[in-house]
Amino acid sequence: MKTILFDLWTAQPSNGSKFHGGGEYIKSVFNHLLMNYFSEIKISVFFDFSLFLDNWILKLIENHGIEKHDIRNNKDLQTLLTNEKPNIFFSGLPYLYGNLQIPPQTFFVGTIHGLRTIEIPSDKFAYKYFKASRSIKEWVKSHFKSYFRKKRIHDFEICLKNLDSIVCVSNHTKYAIKTFFHQLSKQVNCFYTPQKVNSCNIIEHTDVASKFILLIATNRFEKNSYRAVRALNNLFEKGFLTNYKVVTTGNIPQSVEKSITHKSKFIHLGYVSPEKLEGLYADCDFFLYPTLNEGFGMPPLEAMKYGKTCIVSGVCSVPEVCGEAVYYINPYDISEMENRILMAEENKISPEKIKAHLATIIKSQERDLDNLFHFICSCSKKDIQK
């Protein structure tokens, strides 16, 4: 029976976020592995025992009698790999593992979710999302993108070279890897990001009295809240959207919030629980997602579950995932964003059309989740030269 060492460390809180997209991916993959392949492979896991990890994950580990290892840094992980020598080492976020010495008999599989720091190392408004010296650094990055892109290409190359096999979550990411690393001879395998695991099926509905537009992750420049806020504020200034509020999540930066003159129209919730976010998707009138870069793009699918009209960026993987069931925008064009918001207000996309597309994507996600495990379980160092 093959042994697999599964990385749960990278599913734990990161950069101040208790929950993040990469972490939800890892949890979904781990859950599917235990539910469907536990009898076929011996599994051990590692994570930082001092940090948060979902109770349902901890219960899965306990109920299945899985061996767990306490890891605090890469030195601890290196020792674990050297001692355990698993047949397969799987990481859903392997970006910081480029310098690990992988045992000769261990097949290292890692998932690359996107190349955001290469594709858009910065943005001309990125400085607005940070304070003091970090704001200055982002301003510099926006003016010297080619330098920072080269640096990130170098960092990614170290990571990719250490992987025996590369998994990615969309065709966009697959071909971005081929574009930026054309000399890389390794196979790149595309398996769509799976749906999140709903551990409790609890939805916390909102108490917003009026119809509202949902805008999430406002603290991250790549999610483009500054341009979105300007577009929405412009529409309020012009007398449109009189019956609407805008609900935002994520701690909206002060310099972004300052651009709002119609402050009574905006409700800033800060960070919200998964249950609260689910309620916002369910209760919003439509969802605005003007992202500048995406490796897959789960948030629009979360809103589609409730038949919601979505306005999304026509960049990267988003058209691949959302198909013809959304309105598209150029995320850099504020006037076009205004146009589509008004369009979405007056012309909702049919919920039947939205849910039909979602069903097709979910079917692909379920198929690819099985294909991912067939692929992982078939991996062997005998098949490659490291």
N, C-alpha and C positions, 0 to 999 in steps of 0.2 A: 504493500500500500504506500502510495506517495505521501510525503509530508509537505505541508504548505505553512509557511510563516506569513501571517496576515497582519498588515499594518493598520492598527486602529489609532495610533498616535496622531496621525495627521487628520483624523476625524474630530479631534478635540478642539477646544476654543483656540482661535488664531487671530492675531492682530486686533484683539478686543471684541471679536465676534464669537458669541457662544455657539451659534449655528452658522454654517457657510455652505455654499454650493458643493464644494469638493467633499466636505464632510458628509453631506447628505448622500452623495454618490457612494462613498465608502460604506456607509451604513446599509444602503440598499443592496449593494453587492454582497456584503457580509451576511445579511439576512437571507438572501437567496441561496447563497452557498450552504448555509446550515440547513435550510428547509428542504433542499433538493439533492445535495451532494455529500452530506455528512457521512454517510455510510461508505463512500467511495474514496475518501481521502482523510488523512489525519491532519487536524488543524491545530495550530497554536497561534496565539495573538500577542501583540505587545502594545502597550500604551503607558502613559504617565499616570500612576495610581493617585497622584496628588491633584490631578485636574479633573474637571467635569467630564463624564461620559454618560450618555443616556441610560436611565435605569433599565429600560427594556433590552438594551445591548448587554448590560451587566447580567441581567437575568438569563439571557440566551447563553452566555458564556458559562454561567453556573449550572443551568439545567442540562447542558450538553457535556459538562465535565471537561471543558476545554482548558488546556494549560495556558496560563497567562504570565507575561513577563513585564516587570516594572522598568520602563525606560525613561531616562531624563535627558539624554543627549546622544549625539551620534557615536560617542565613544562607547556608551553602554550598548548601543545597537550593534556596533562592530564586534564587541565581545560576544553578544548573543549569537550573531551569525557565525562567528568562528567556532563557537562551542556546539551549536545545534546542527549546523550544516544541513539545512532543509533542502529537499529536492527543488522546491519552488519558493521564491520570496515574491510576494505580491504587494505593491503599494499603489494606492489610488491617487497619491500625490507625491511623486518621487523626486521633486525638484531639488531638494537639499541633500540628496543621497549620492551625488556624482562622485564624491571622493571615497565612498565606502569600498572596501576590498571584499568583493563577493567571492565566497569559497568556490573552488573549481567545479564542484559537483552541483552547485546551486544555480538554478535558472531564474534570473531576475526579470520580472514582468512589471511594467509601470504604465500608468494611464496619464496621458498628456491631455489636459482639458482645453487648452488653447495657448496661443502665443501672444497674449495681449501686450506684454511688456516689450515685445519686438514689433508688433503691428502698430500699436500706438503707445510708445514709451511715455508720451505726455500729450497734453492738449493746451491750447492757448489760454483756456480758462482754468486749468488744473490748479493754479496757484490759489484760487479762491477757496479751495477746499481744505487749506492748511493754514497754520499759524506760523509767524516768526520765520526762523531759518528754513523750515521745511517749505514754506510758501516761496521763499527766494529760490530754493533749489528747484522747485517745480517750474518756476518762471524760466530759469536757466535751461532746464531740460526741454522746455517747449521751443527754445530757440536753437538748441543743438541736438535735435532728435537723432541725427545720423550717428553721432558719437555714442549716445546712450543705447541706440539700437545695436550697434556693433558689440558693445559690452554685454548686452543681454544675449545676443547670439552666441557669444563665447561661453557664457554661463550655461545656456541651454545645451550647447554642444557637449559640455562635460557630462551633463545629466544623461543625454541620449546615448552617448558612447558607452556608458556604464550599464545600460539596459541590454538584456539579451533579446527582448522583444518589446515593441512599442504598441500600446493600445491607445486609441484616441476616440473621442466621443461624437465626432461628426465628420462628414466628408470635407467640410471646410478646414477643420484642423488637420486632417490627414494630408491634404494638398498644401496647406501652409507649411507643414514640416518638410514636404518634398521641395517646396519653393525655396525656403531659407536654408535647407540642409541637403542640397542636391547631391552632394558627394556621399551622403549616408547610404550605406548598402543594405541596411537592415529592413526587414519587412515592416510596414506600418499597417496595423489592423484597425478597422473602424467598427465599433460597436456603440450604438446610441446610448446616451445617458439614460438609466432607468428611472421610472417614477419613484418618488419618495415613498418611504415606508410610513404609513399612517398608523402610529403606535397606539393612539387612543381615540381617534375619530371624533374628537371634540372640536367644535367650532364656536369661537366667542364672537358673537355678532356685535356690530357697532351700534352706538346710540346717536349717530349723526342724523339730524332731523331732515335734512334736505338730500337731494341726489348729490352724488359726489364722484369726482374723478380720482383715481388712485395713482399715486406716484411713489415708487419704493426706492430704497437704497440711496437716499439723497446725499449721504455723506461721502459717496465714492465718485470721483470725477469721471470714471469710465461709464457711469450710468447716466451722466449728462443732465443732472437735475437743474443746473444753472440755466441752460438754454430753455428747458421745459418750463421753468418758473417764469422766465421772461415772456415766453409765448402765452402762457395762461394769464399772466398779469396784463399783457397787451390786450387780450380779448376782454377782460373785465373792464379795462380802460375804455374800450370801444363800445361798451354797453352790451356785450354778448354774455352768454352763460349766466343770466340773472338768477336762475333757479339752482345754481350749482355751487358747491364747495369743492375744494381740493384737499384731499387727505394725503399726507406724506408720512413715510416711515424712514428710519435712519435719522441720526442726529444731524439735521440740516445745518451746514456751516453758516456761521454768522454773516459772512460776506455774501453768501448766496441769499440768505433770508433778507438782507438789507435791500436787495433789488426789488422786493415786493412792496408796492404802494397800497394795494388793496388787501391789507393784512387780515381783515375780518373774513376774507374768503378762503383763507388757508388754515387748516388744522394740522399741526405738527405733532405727531405721536411719538417721535423718537424710535428707539428700538422696541419691537413688539415680539411677543411670544409666537411660536408657530401656529398656535390655535387662534390667536388674534389676527395674524396675517391671513389665515384661511378665511376668517370671517370677513375681512376686508375684500378679498377676492370675490366672495359670495355676494356682498352687499353693494359693491361699487356699481355705478351706471356704465362706465367703461374704464379701461385700463390703458395708461400711457406709459410706454417703455422705450424711451429714446436712446437706448444704449449706443455707445461708440464702438464697442467691441464685444464679441461673444464667442465662446468656444462651442456652446450648444444653444442655450436659451430656454431654461425651464420656466421662468415666471409667466410668460404669455400662456403656456400650457396650463398653468395653475388657474389662471383666470378663465380659460376656455372650458374648464370642467363645469363651470356654471353658465356656459353659453354667452359669456361676456364679449362684447366687441373690444378688440385690442388695436391700439395704434403703436406700431413698432418700427424700429429702424430697418431699412433694407440693406443691411450690411452683414458681412461675415456669414455665420451659420443660420441667422434668423430666417431668411427666406426658405432655406432648406427644411427648417423645422415647422414653420408656420404656414407655408404654402399659400393658397389663395383665400385663406379664412380670416385675414386681418387687413387693416389699412397700413400701408407703408409710408415712411417719411425718410427724407434725407436728414439725419440727426444734426447736421451742422447748419441747417437752414431754418431759422426761427419762423419766418413767414410761412414756409411750407408746413411747419408744425401747427401753426394757427389754422391753416387751411384744413388739415385733416381732423383737427379737434372739432371744428364746426361741422365737418362732414359726418363725423362719428355721432355728434349730438343729434343730427337730423336724420341720418340714414344708418340705423343699426344693421350690422350684418346678421343674417338669419341665424338664430341659435341652432337650428337644425344643421345648417351648413358648418357652423363652428364645431359642433359635437361630432359630426361625421368625419371631419378632418382629424379631430383629436383621437377618435377611435382608431383611425388608420395609423397615426403616430404611435399610440400606445401598443398596438399590435407589433409594430417594428421594434419598439423598446423591449417588449417581452421576448420576442424572438432573439434579439441581440443579446439579452441578458443570458439566455441559455447558450447561445453561441460563444459568448465570452468564457463561460465555464468549461465548455467542451474544449475550447482552445487552451485555457490555462491548464486543465488537467492532462492535456496531451503534450505539454511542454516537457522537453528533456534536453539535457546538455549533450546528449549523444547526437542531437540533430544539428548542432551548430559548432562553430569554432569561435571561442570567446576572443 
